[in-house]
Amino acid sequence: VGSRLCVESSEKAKYLGTQFIGIYDRYINGESLSKEKEIPFIISPKTFNTYTDIKTFEDACLATGRTLKSFESEHKGKSDDSYAYEQLKIISEALNGGNHMDYSDTDEYKYYPYFNSVGSSVGFSYVDYHFDAAHSGVGSRLTYKSSEIATYAGKQFLDIYNKYIN
């Protein structure tokens, strides 16, 4: 994951990082890349008893104060992988109880689903979870606060992960 943001050389990467730091900052922090104001949340967040009660992407939207219709409207026209990434950001936020992981806290473990290539058109299957410290290089917004939540996310939302990864 993250390979879509690669460039050919370290010189180009440094140039892009300096010239477009504001855009990268908004991208990394999950903010809108357009200068226009984002569409405000339409509803009050729905409270779920536990993360396992969030079974669909629509549930994740409701848990974060969005409607499926407003999400679809905001992200229509995106490529399948970009659309799936936007979905996974919301799923991660919802399963983490509305919070994003604090990457300045190096003592806090972050967990993410770990997939195995199955060598067919299916792409990936969920196998296990893996945890890593805060020095993760890519995909940092898609982490979870426990291995149990990462396992659940990888299994429950495998179809969305497949669209994102493939």
C-alpha contacts under 8 A as a table, 3 or more apart, distances in Angstrom:
res1	aa1	res2	aa2	distance
1	V	4	R	7.82
1	V	138	V	6.72
1	V	139	G	6.48
1	V	165	I	6.29
2	G	5	L	5.94
2	G	6	C	7.53
2	G	138	V	5.51
2	G	139	G	6.33
3	S	6	C	5.34
6	C	13	A	7.81
7	V	10	S	7.68
7	V	12	K	6.61
7	V	13	A	6.13
8	E	12	K	6.94
8	E	13	A	7.87
9	S	12	K	5.36
9	S	13	A	6.35
10	S	13	A	4.91
10	S	14	K	6.10
11	E	14	K	5.20
11	E	15	Y	6.21
12	K	15	Y	5.00
12	K	16	L	6.05
13	A	16	L	5.19
13	A	17	G	5.97
14	K	17	G	5.02
14	K	18	T	6.20
15	Y	18	T	5.29
15	Y	19	Q	6.02
16	L	19	Q	5.15
16	L	20	F	5.69
16	L	21	I	7.67
17	G	20	F	5.56
17	G	21	I	5.35
17	G	24	Y	7.25
18	T	21	I	5.43
20	F	23	I	5.40
20	F	24	Y	6.29
21	I	24	Y	5.08
21	I	25	D	5.94
22	G	25	D	5.06
22	G	26	R	6.26
23	I	26	R	5.18
23	I	27	Y	6.07
23	I	33	L	6.28
24	Y	27	Y	4.92
24	Y	28	I	5.97
25	D	28	I	5.28
25	D	29	N	6.14
26	R	29	N	5.21
26	R	30	G	6.02
26	R	31	E	4.83
26	R	32	S	6.58
26	R	33	L	6.22
27	Y	30	G	5.16
27	Y	31	E	5.95
27	Y	32	S	7.26
27	Y	33	L	6.51
28	I	31	E	7.74
28	I	141	R	7.63
29	N	141	R	7.82
30	G	89	K	7.82
30	G	141	R	7.86
32	S	35	K	7.55
32	S	38	E	6.58
34	S	37	K	7.81
39	I	74	E	7.75
41	F	44	S	7.68
41	F	65	G	5.73
41	F	66	R	5.47
42	I	65	G	6.71
42	I	66	R	5.96
42	I	67	T	6.87
42	I	70	S	7.82
43	I	62	L	7.81
43	I	65	G	5.15
43	I	66	R	6.13
43	I	67	T	7.21
44	S	65	G	5.04
44	S	66	R	7.95
45	P	62	L	5.69
45	P	63	A	4.92
45	P	64	T	5.15
45	P	65	G	3.82
45	P	66	R	7.30
46	K	62	L	5.41
46	K	63	A	4.71
46	K	64	T	7.28
46	K	65	G	6.80
47	T	63	A	6.17
48	F	51	Y	6.98
48	F	53	D	6.17
48	F	54	I	7.16
48	F	63	A	7.11
49	N	53	D	6.75
50	T	53	D	5.59
50	T	54	I	7.66
51	Y	54	I	5.54
51	Y	94	A	7.69
51	Y	95	L	5.18
51	Y	96	N	7.66
51	Y	97	G	7.59
51	Y	149	I	7.44
52	T	55	K	6.64
52	T	152	Y	7.46
54	I	57	F	7.86
54	I	59	D	5.29
54	I	60	A	6.07
54	I	94	A	7.92
54	I	95	L	7.35
55	K	59	D	6.38
55	K	60	A	7.86
55	K	156	Q	6.85
56	T	59	D	5.12
56	T	60	A	6.56
56	T	156	Q	7.99
56	T	157	F	7.75
57	F	60	A	4.96
57	F	61	C	6.28
57	F	87	Q	7.17
57	F	91	I	6.78
58	E	61	C	4.99
58	E	62	L	6.27
58	E	67	T	7.21
58	E	68	L	5.59
59	D	62	L	5.08
59	D	63	A	6.13
60	A	63	A	5.04
60	A	64	T	6.38
60	A	90	I	6.37
60	A	91	I	5.33
60	A	94	A	5.30
60	A	95	L	7.54
61	C	64	T	5.30
61	C	65	G	6.22
61	C	66	R	4.74
61	C	67	T	5.69
61	C	68	L	6.19
61	C	71	F	7.90
61	C	90	I	6.66
61	C	91	I	7.65
61	C	94	A	7.61
62	L	65	G	5.08
62	L	66	R	5.31
62	L	67	T	6.00
62	L	68	L	7.88
63	A	66	R	7.52
63	A	94	A	5.68
63	A	98	G	7.65
64	T	90	I	7.24
64	T	93	E	7.29
64	T	94	A	5.90
64	T	98	G	6.38
66	R	70	S	6.80
66	R	71	F	6.95
67	T	70	S	5.30
67	T	71	F	6.33
68	L	71	F	5.11
68	L	72	E	6.11
69	K	72	E	5.16
69	K	73	S	6.12
70	S	73	S	5.05
70	S	74	E	6.10
71	F	74	E	5.17
71	F	75	H	6.17
72	E	75	H	5.31
72	E	76	K	5.60
73	S	76	K	5.50
75	H	78	K	6.03
75	H	83	Y	6.57
76	K	83	Y	7.92
78	K	82	S	5.98
78	K	83	Y	5.63
79	S	82	S	5.29
79	S	83	Y	6.04
80	D	83	Y	5.13
80	D	84	A	6.09
80	D	163	K	6.30
80	D	164	Y	7.13
81	D	84	A	5.04
81	D	85	Y	6.16
81	D	163	K	5.44
81	D	164	Y	4.19
81	D	165	I	6.97
81	D	166	N	7.19
82	S	85	Y	5.02
82	S	86	E	6.34
82	S	164	Y	6.87
83	Y	86	E	5.23
83	Y	87	Q	6.36
83	Y	164	Y	7.80
84	A	87	Q	4.94
84	A	88	L	6.13
84	A	160	I	5.64
84	A	161	Y	7.05
84	A	163	K	5.97
84	A	164	Y	5.06
85	Y	88	L	5.01
85	Y	89	K	6.24
85	Y	164	Y	5.75
86	E	89	K	5.24
86	E	90	I	6.64
87	Q	90	I	5.32
87	Q	91	I	6.24
87	Q	160	I	7.57
88	L	91	I	4.82
88	L	92	S	5.94
88	L	142	L	6.63
88	L	160	I	7.30
88	L	161	Y	7.51
89	K	92	S	5.18
89	K	93	E	6.23
89	K	141	R	6.44
89	K	142	L	5.99
90	I	93	E	5.06
90	I	94	A	6.05
91	I	94	A	5.08
91	I	95	L	6.02
91	I	153	A	7.93
92	S	95	L	5.31
92	S	96	N	6.04
92	S	100	H	7.69
92	S	141	R	7.55
92	S	142	L	5.68
92	S	143	T	6.57
92	S	144	Y	6.52
92	S	153	A	7.98
93	E	96	N	5.22
93	E	97	G	6.45
93	E	98	G	4.85
93	E	99	N	5.50
93	E	100	H	5.92
94	A	97	G	5.27
94	A	98	G	5.13
94	A	99	N	7.62
95	L	98	G	7.26
95	L	144	Y	7.53
95	L	149	I	6.93
95	L	153	A	7.91
96	N	99	N	5.53
96	N	100	H	7.07
96	N	144	Y	6.18
96	N	145	K	6.40
96	N	149	I	7.88
100	H	141	R	7.11
101	M	110	K	7.28
101	M	141	R	7.41
101	M	143	T	7.10
101	M	144	Y	7.26
101	M	145	K	7.16
102	D	105	D	5.68
102	D	108	E	7.84
103	Y	106	T	6.76
103	Y	134	A	5.47
104	S	134	A	7.26
105	D	108	E	5.68
105	D	134	A	7.08
106	T	109	Y	7.50
106	T	133	A	6.34
106	T	134	A	5.19
106	T	135	H	7.86
107	D	133	A	7.52
107	D	134	A	7.94
108	E	133	A	7.14
108	E	134	A	7.42
109	Y	131	F	6.65
109	Y	132	D	6.26
109	Y	133	A	5.40
109	Y	134	A	7.07
109	Y	145	K	7.15
110	K	131	F	5.70
110	K	132	D	5.79
110	K	133	A	6.27
110	K	134	A	6.98
110	K	143	T	5.82
110	K	144	Y	5.83
110	K	145	K	5.68
110	K	146	S	7.14
111	Y	129	Y	7.02
111	Y	130	H	5.92
111	Y	131	F	4.26
111	Y	132	D	6.46
111	Y	143	T	5.29
111	Y	144	Y	4.97
111	Y	145	K	6.17
111	Y	146	S	5.97
111	Y	147	S	5.65
111	Y	150	A	5.95
112	Y	129	Y	5.96
112	Y	130	H	5.85
112	Y	131	F	6.26
112	Y	142	L	6.88
112	Y	143	T	4.83
112	Y	144	Y	6.02
112	Y	147	S	7.43
112	Y	150	A	5.13
112	Y	151	T	7.80
113	P	126	Y	7.40
113	P	128	D	6.56
113	P	129	Y	4.57
113	P	130	H	6.42
113	P	150	A	5.11
113	P	151	T	5.90
113	P	153	A	7.00
113	P	154	G	5.06
114	Y	126	Y	6.50
114	Y	127	V	6.26
114	Y	128	D	5.27
114	Y	129	Y	4.73
114	Y	130	H	5.97
114	Y	154	G	7.39
115	F	124	F	5.92
115	F	125	S	5.56
115	F	126	Y	4.67
115	F	127	V	5.43
115	F	128	D	6.82
115	F	129	Y	7.99
115	F	154	G	7.86
116	N	124	F	5.46
116	N	125	S	5.45
116	N	126	Y	6.35
116	N	127	V	6.07
117	S	123	G	5.87
117	S	124	F	4.49
117	S	125	S	6.48
118	V	122	V	7.12
118	V	123	G	5.92
118	V	124	F	5.53
118	V	125	S	6.50
119	G	122	V	7.67
119	G	123	G	6.34
119	G	124	F	7.84
120	S	123	G	5.74
122	V	125	S	7.82
122	V	162	N	7.71
123	G	162	N	6.44
123	G	166	N	6.76
124	F	162	N	6.23
125	S	158	L	7.23
126	Y	154	G	5.86
126	Y	155	K	5.93
126	Y	158	L	6.96
128	D	151	T	6.66
129	Y	147	S	6.38
129	Y	150	A	6.30
129	Y	151	T	5.74
130	H	147	S	7.44
131	F	147	S	7.36
132	D	135	H	7.59
132	D	136	S	6.73
133	A	136	S	6.60
136	S	139	G	7.66
136	S	140	S	6.44
137	G	140	S	7.23
139	G	142	L	5.64
139	G	143	T	7.57
140	S	143	T	5.96
143	T	150	A	7.24
144	Y	147	S	7.30
144	Y	149	I	6.20
144	Y	150	A	5.59
145	K	149	I	7.04
145	K	150	A	7.81
146	S	149	I	5.37
146	S	150	A	6.41
147	S	150	A	5.01
147	S	151	T	6.04
148	E	151	T	5.11
148	E	152	Y	6.17
149	I	152	Y	5.00
149	I	153	A	6.06
150	A	153	A	5.08
150	A	154	G	6.11
151	T	154	G	5.23
151	T	155	K	6.30
152	Y	155	K	5.32
152	Y	156	Q	5.74
153	A	156	Q	5.22
153	A	157	F	5.56
153	A	158	L	7.53
154	G	157	F	5.72
154	G	158	L	5.43
154	G	161	Y	7.45
155	K	158	L	5.33
157	F	160	I	5.49
157	F	161	Y	6.42
158	L	161	Y	5.01
158	L	162	N	6.06
159	D	162	N	5.09
159	D	163	K	6.46
160	I	163	K	5.14
160	I	164	Y	6.30
161	Y	164	Y	5.00
161	Y	165	I	6.01
162	N	165	I	5.23
162	N	166	N	5.70
163	K	166	N	5.40
